[in-house]
C-alpha cells in the first residue's frame, strides 16, 4: 500500500504577487519614460566615444576623459569639473536606461506566464472521483476558507443587540452601516466573520466588527467601524481600543481596517468599495 502523503502544513496558502508585479511594471514603465527623455539629449551628440574613468594616486582620485577612437586620454582639471559631470551623467543615464528596459522586459515576460491560481486549478479541475484519490500539495481554497472560519467563529459578542439588521448573508448585525459593510463583503465574495472573539496580549478581549480574509494574500484583517466618531465619549473609548490593537502589533492599514462616520457624515458606499478593493482583492 502506498504511503499516504500529507498536505504541506507550513505552506497551506500561496501569496499571489500578481498585483504587486503589475504595480512594479507600472512604476518601471513610468521611470523608463522619464529615462528615455533624458537620453534623447545625447542622440545627436558627437562625443559618444568619450568616456570618463578614474584612478587613485597617493590617495587622491584623478579623472580622465578617454577617447575610444584615438585611444587617448586627457586629464580633467578641477576647473573643468562641469565638463566631467556631463559625461558621468550621460553614462549613468545610458546605464540606467538599459537596466530599466531589461527589467521591464523581464516583468512583461513573467506576467504573461505568471498564474498562481493554476496550482489550485490543477486540483479543482479534477473530477470528484479523482479528487477523492488525490492529496493536493497545498489545501484547496475551500479547505483553506473552511479552516479560517473555524479559527474565526462569528457572533461571539454576548453584549445585547441594539438593533436587528438582516444582511444579504442572512445574519443580523447591530447597525445599518455594519449591514452596508457586510453586504459589500458578501457581494465581493470576501470571507468574513461578524464580531469574532480576539484575545489580546494584555489579557483583554475585544470583538472586532469583522474579521476579513484576503484570499489573494492569505492575510487576515480586523475591521472596525466607528459610527459615532463625533461624540466625545465614544471617540475616547474607541481611541483606547485602537491603542490596544496597536499595542498588540495590529496596525491600522496593515492589520486593521478603519471606517468611520459622524453626525451629518454618513458612511459612503463607494468609499467602502474602494477600501475592499485596496485591502481585500
N, C-alpha and C positions, 0 to 999 in steps of 0.2 A: 504494500500500500504506500502510495506516495506521501511524503511528509507534508503536512498542511502548512502552508505559508501564512504569515501574519501581515496584516496591513501595517505599513510604516507608521508607528505611533509618534515618532519625532517629527514627521513631515506629513501631517494629515490635511494640509491645505497649501496650495502653491500661490504665492503672491503674483498677481498678473501686473506686469510692469508696462503694459501697452500704453496706458495714458501718459506715464512718465516719459517713455521713449518718444511718444508723439510730441509732448511738450518740449523735450530736448531737441528734437528735429526742428521744431518751430524756432527755438532760440538760436540754433546754429544757422538756420536759413536767414534770420534777421542779421546776425553777425556777418555772414558771408556777403549779404547785400551791401552792408557798410564797407566791408573789406574790398569788394570789387570797385567801389567808388574811390577808395584810397589808391589802389594800384593802377587805376585808369590814368593817373597823373604821370605814370612812368612809361607809358607805351611809346610815346614819340621822343623819348629822351635818347641822346646819342652817347650816354655814359653807362650803358648796360654792362659793358665789360669791365667796369671799375668796381672794385670791392674793397672792403676795409678788413685789415687784420691787425693784430696787436702782438707785442712781445714784452716781456718783463726783463728789464736790465737794471741790476742793482736795486731791486725792489720798486722800480719805477715803471709804470705802464706807458709804453710808447706805441703810437698808432701810425699806420702806413696805409696809403691808398695804392692798391695793386692793379695794374692794367693786364688783363688776361691775354690781350693780343700781343703786346710788346714784351710781356714778361718782366716789366719794370715796376719798381715800387718807388714811392716818394714819401718822405717823412712829412707828417702833418704837424705843423707848428700849432702852439696853443692859440695863437691869434686866428688860426684858420679852423677853429672848432666848429663853427657854423657849417662849413662845407663837410666836415667829418660827420656831423649829426645827420646831414641829409642822406648820406649813403647808408648809415646804420639804420635809419628809419625805413629807407627803401627796402633793405634786406629783411628787416623784421616784417614789414607789410607783405612782402612776397612769400616769406616762410609761413606766416600765419594764414595767409590765403590758401596756400597749398594744404595746410593741416585741416582747415575748415572744409575744404572740398572733399578731402578723404573721409572725414567724419560724417559729413552729410551723405556721401555715397554709401558708407557702411550702414548708417541708420536706415536709409531707404531700402537697402537690400534686406536688412534684418526685419524691418516691419512688414515686408512682403511675405515672409515665411513665418513670422512670429505669431503663434496662436496657442497659448497655454490651454485654452479650452479643449484642444484636441486630445489632451491627456484624459480629461473627463469624458469627452465624447466617444473615445475608443471603448470605454466600458458601457456608457449609456446606450451606445448603438447596438449592443448585443441583444439578442432575443432573450426573453425572460428565462427560458430553459437553460441558456448558456450562462447567463448571469449567476445562476444558482451554482454553477460549477467553477466559477472564477473568483479568485481573491484579488481584488484590484490593488495596485501598488500604493494608491492613496484612497482615502474614503471618497465615496461619491458625494456629490453636493447634497443630495437628500439626506445621507447619513450624517454629514457634517452639520447641516442645519438642525437635524433632529437632536444631535448631541448638544448643540448650542442652546436649544430650547430647554433641555434638561438642566443645563448649568445656569440658566436664567429664567426660572419659573416666574410667571406673571401673577399679578394680583396678590402680592404679599403684604401690602399695607392694610392693616386692620382698622385704620382710622375711618370713622363713619363717612360714608359717601355724602357729599353736599348736594350732588346732582346726579342725574342718571341720563347720560347722553350715549345713545347706542351708535356704535361705529359701523362702518361697512363690513367690518370683520366680525360682526355680531358679538361685540363685547361692550362693556359700559365703562365710560370714563367720567371724570369729575367736571369737566368744563367744555364749553363749545370749542375753545382753542385747542384743547387736547384732542378733541374729535377731529378737528381740521388736520392736525399733525398725523394722527393715527390713520385717517383716511388716505392721506397722501403717501404715507409709508406703505400702506396696503396697495395703493394704485401702482406704485413703482416696484412692487414685489420685494420690499426690504423686510427681512426677518426682524421682528421687534417684540419686545415683552413690555407690557404696561405695568408700571410700579413693581419692578423686581426688588428683591432684598439685596443690599450691598453692605458688607461688613468692612468698616474702615479700621486702620491700624491702631487708632486711639480708643478701640473698643466701643465706638459708636456705630449705630446702624442708620443708614439712610435708605430712602425709597425713591430712586430717580423716577421721573415721569416715564421715561422709556429707556430700555437698553436696546440698542440697534446694532445690526451686524452689516458691515461692508463685505459683501460676498466676493468682491474682486480681490481685496487685500486680506480678508480674514480678521480685520480689526474690529473690536467691539467699542462702541461709543456709548456714553450715557448722555441722554438729552434731558435738559431741564428747561421747562417753560416758565418764565417769570411773568405772571399775569397781572400783577398789581405793583409794578416797579415804582410807580409814583407815590405809593403810600409808604411813609417813613418806617413804620414798624415792620411791614412786610419786607421792604428793601433791606433793612438791617438784619433781619432773620436770615434772609437768603444770601446776603453777603457773607455771613458767618458760615453758611452751608457750603458756599463756593470755596471759601478758605479751607474748609475741611477736605474738600476734593483735592485742592492744590497741595495741601499738606500730605496727602496720600499719593502724590505723584500723578494725579489725574488733572491734566492742564486743559483749560479752555482752548479750543482749536486743535488740540492734539488727541485728547481722550474725551473731552466734554464739549457737547454742543449746547449753546445757549440761545434761546429765542425769548423775546420779551414784548410786552405791551404795557401801556399805561392808560390812564383816563383820557379818552379822546383820541388815542392812537391804538387802533386795533391791530391784531395780528394780520399780516399781509400774506395771502396765499402764495403769491408769486415769490415772495422772499423765502418762504418755507421751501418751495420747489427748488430755488437756487441753492439753498443750504443742503438739501438732499442730493442735488447734482454734485455739489462741491465735496461733500463728506462721504457719501454713501454709494455713488455709482462709478 
